[in-house]
Amino acid sequence: MTPDDARDARFSKPSFGKRGYDSGAVDALVTRIEQTLRGTDRLTAAEVREFSFGRAPAGQRGYREDDVDAFLDAAEAELRRREGSAHRAASPQFAPPLEGSRGRWWRRG
């Protein structure tokens, strides 16, 4: 997922009689996801996973829940991938113990 994918995300309306997710809350989170993918926000995959939306106001149809959930699953996966890449880049590289080193781990320089 790219920042442009988040910016261009569109969600269908739920069927008549259903309210769906509050579109304003969804739009705000999608904007934060886009900004995070651009590097101007720091939303985490865990925050995306834990986020919950209220229903659209009575008499209004927000966004279809399945569409939003699928998008958020993809966004969470991308953020998790990026978090893993950043963690690996920041972590020192360790080599297995050298023979005769009594099991100590040595940092690769």
C-alpha positions, 0 to 999 in steps of 0.5 A: 500500500502506498500513500496514494492508495490511502489518499485515493481510497473510496468506500461504498455505502451500506445497503438501505436501512443500514448506517455503516461506519461514521464516514467522518471518523473513517476519513480522519483515520485514512488521512492519518494512515496516508500521512504515516505512509508519507512519514509525517505521522506516526500511527502504528499498526496496533493503533489501526488494529484497535481503532473502532468507529461509531455508527453513522448518524441516524438517517445517514448512510456512512461507509460499508463496514466490510469495505473499510475493514478490508482497507484497514487490514491492508493498511495494518499489514503495510504498517506492520511490514514497515515497522518490522523493516525499521526495527530490523534496520535499527537492531544490531546484527548478531552472529551465532557463537563462534567455536570456543566462545562459550556461547556468547553472541558477538555483534557484527560490525 
